[in-house]
Amino acid sequence: MHPTLERLLTDKPVIIDGAWGTQFQLLGLGSGESPDLWNLSHPDRVLKVAKGYVDAGSQVIISNTFGSNRYTLQKAGGDPDQVFEINKAGAAISRQACEGTDCLVFASMGPSGEILMMGQVTEDDLFEAFKVQAEGLAAGGADGIVIETMSCPTEASAAVRAAKTTGLPVVASMTFDSGKNKDRTMMGATPEKAAKALLAAGADILGSNCGKGIEGFIPVCQRLHDASGLPVWIKANRGLPEIVDGVATYSQTPEQFASFAPALVAAGAGFLGGCCGTDPSVIAALVEWKKGNRQ
C-alpha cells in the first residue's frame, strides 16, 4: 500500500468530506453553471467550502475538479485548453484550506460523460484526457487522487492508469445504484467485476459513492472489501431527497447518518464521508461518533 495511505489508516476510519455542489449553490452557483470554473473566477468561494469541511474535522478533503476533464469542461462551456490550469488551481485551493492542519487533499476526477461502447471516444482518448487532469492536480499539491462516481470499469481503469502516472495514491470509487438489488453500476458492473478491473489498473483503494442512501452501502462495502482485501472508501448520500418548493431537501439528520458508521466499518470501510445532501454538520457527526467510539 502507498505510504500516504498507510499513515492515514493508522487512525481509521478516516473521516473524509461531504458534498460540494450543494454548498456552492448556497453561495450563488446558478443552475447549469459549472462549479469547476469557480477555481479561477471565485476561488474565495471554493476555499470557503473546502475550509468548512476541514473545520468540521475531515481528515481528507477532495477538490473542486470533479468535472475538469476536457470533455466535461467543454460541455459546460469551459475552455478545454484550461484543463491543467483549472485542476492545478482546484487542488491548490484545497491545499490552502488544509494549511495548519493534518488534513490531506485527495483531488477529484469524475467521469467524462462519453460512452466507450458507443464509439464516442477510445480508451486511449480517455487516458490522455485524464492524464492532463491528473498532472494539473499533482502540480496543485494534491496528496492523492480519487476517481469517483464512475459507472464504467473500463473508463475508470483508464482514469486510474492516468492518475498513477503522477506517483500519487489513487482511490477508485464506483456508483452502484442499478439492478434489482441496487448493486450494479449503470453499465451493469458488479462490485466484484469492478474490483477486478480497478485493481488490475493499479488502484490503491476501492470505494463507492453516490446513488443511494447510506444503508444501501453496507452490502456493497462488504463485497468490495471481500474482493480486494482493502479498506473501502465510502461516501453515501443523505437518504433520499424530497422536493420542497422545487428544492431537493434531505430529512435524514446528521446523527441518523452517522448511526450507520459502525455497520460500515464492520463491513470493511476504512474511509467514511458523504455525497449528495451531506454538509459539514454530517461530517461533524461522523467525527463525534468516531471520538465516542474510542472511549
C-alpha angles and dihedrals in degrees: 000000000000112000092238091058093044090056092047094048094057083081103042143201086053109212111226130182137276139234121326105184096065090047090055090051089057087054094052107277107159127226109277093010117132112240090201091070088062088074086078103025102037109016090154091063092047090050090052092057093045092047091050090064094043089052090049089059105263112163091198129028129185126221136249093258105096092121098033101111115110095255099050093039093053092050089054092054097261129133111259088207087068095060095109093044095048093047093046090051093047094052091044092053091053089045088054091051089056095052112129093017138082091244116129131210119234099182119220129245118178133188124291096232089232121120116228096196090056091056093241090132139358128237088252090054091053093045092054093046093049091044092060089048093049091049090054092050092050091048089053092059104262116170092205142346129244118200104202147180092023123160102176115066091203093056091043090051091052088052091048092051090048093048092048090062087074093061090236123129112264130213117196114201124185132193114236107188106124138083131046093301097033088242100120133074120246086263092054100256119149122215089256094051092046092047093053093051096043096047090049089052090054105261112166096201132017126214151159131229141171129003102089148016122292097259089064091059096067099080092039090051091051092050093048090049093048091048095049108023086224135118108266129233110226128185109167132186120253094252120281119320127238118212109235116178089341094308126112106241126190117208098186109109123228089248092052090051092050091049089076092058096091092054092048093050089049087052091055106272113155096170125045129187141122142267130187114016096011124119139171091290090062092049090048089054090053089049091051091048090052092050091049092047090060094056 
